[in-house]
Amino acid sequence: MNKTILVTGAILGVLSIILGAFGAHALKELISETAQQTFETGVRYQMYHALFLLFIGHSPLIKEKTKRIIFLLVVIGVLFFSGSIYGLATNSLSGFNFKSIGFITPIGGLLLIMAWCFALGSFLNFSSKKVD
């Protein structure tokens, strides 16, 4: 599971760099400044969670079952949160109205919050165990 988490974190990181460059250069002339800032928010949160997965994959403080839960929450959360933000920011460029699925953005955000809460719970549980 750790390898899957680490590989996914690396892929999300690479994609966030690519999408960030795309947003800063290719989209600059195509969408408004506000939409560019919105797009950058999606990129930033994707990168935060790529780094989070790299940390989770290396942490011996988190049980495997909890790592699986965090992994799923982060992957789905990034898809919903950042993915919908990318769509909303570039809505004027596509034939699909991403505003119709904008409700998934906060669902994705909630999943990301839950992932961090699972990590926090693991750390609190680990620190409360008596070490001899």
N, C-alpha and C positions, 0 to 999 in steps of 0.2 A: 504494500500500500504506500509506503514511503516514497518509492520510486515514482509511482503514478502521481502522487501529490507534487513531488519535486519537478517532474517533467511538465505537468500542467501549469505549475507556477512559472516555470521558464517560458512556456509557450504564451501564457497570458502577458508576461513581461515583454517578450519580443513583439507581440501583436500591439501592445500599448505604445511601444516606441514607433512602430510603423504607422499606427493610426494617429499618433500625435504629430508625426511629420506630415502625414497626409492632410490632417486638419489645418496645420500651420501654413502649408504651402499650396496644395492643390485646391483646397476649399476656400482659400482666402478671398478669391475673386468671385466665388459662387454663392456664398451665404453671408448673411449680415454679421456684424461684429458680435452681437448678442448671441447669435446661433453658434459662432466660433467659440465663444466662452462656454456655452452649454456643452458643445462637443468636447472641449478640453476638460470639463468636469467629469465626463464619462471616462476619458483617458486616464485622468488622475486616480479615480477610484479603482479602475481596472489595475493600474500599477500598484496601488496600495495593497490590493488583495493578491496580486502576484507575489509580492514580497511576503505577505502574510502566509501564503501557502508554502513558500520556501522555508520560512521559520517553522511552521507546523510540521513539515516533512522531516525536519532535523531534530525536533524536540523530543527528548526522552521522557518528558514530564506528562505527556498526553497518551492515554491508552489508545490502542488501535481502533477500537470501536468508536471512540470520540473523534479520532482523526478522520474516519470515514464520514461521520456526520458533518464535521466542519468542512471537509472537502466538498461534499454534495451541496451544502448550504452556500459555500463560496462560488462554486461553478454556476449553479442556478441563479444565485444572487447577482453575479456579474453579468450573466446573459440577460437577465431581466432589467437590472438597473442600468448598467452601461450600454447594453444593446439598445434598450428603448431610448436612451438619451441620444445615442448616435442617430437613430431613426428620427427622433423629434427635431434634432438640430438640422438635419438634412431633408426635412419633410418637403420643402419646396422643390427639391431636385428629383423626387420620385413620383410615381403614379399612385402610390399607396399612401393613404392618410394615416400616418403614425399616431396622430392625436387620438384615433379610435382605440388604440391599445396603450395609451399613456398611463392607464391605471396600473400597469404592471411595474412601473418605475418604483412606486413606494413598496410594492410587494418585494421587489428585488432588494431594496434598501433594508427592509425588515429581515430578510434572510441573511444579509451581511451582518446586521446587528446580532442576530441569533448566533452566527458563527463565532463572533468575538465573545459572546456570553458563554458559549461552550468552552472556549479556550480559557476564559477567566475562571470558570468553574473548575476546570482541570488544575489550574495553577493554585487556586485556593485549597482544593482537596489535597494536592500534593504537599503544600506547605503546612497543612494541619497534621500531617502524619509525623509521629515521633521518630526522630533519627537518633540512633544510639552511637 
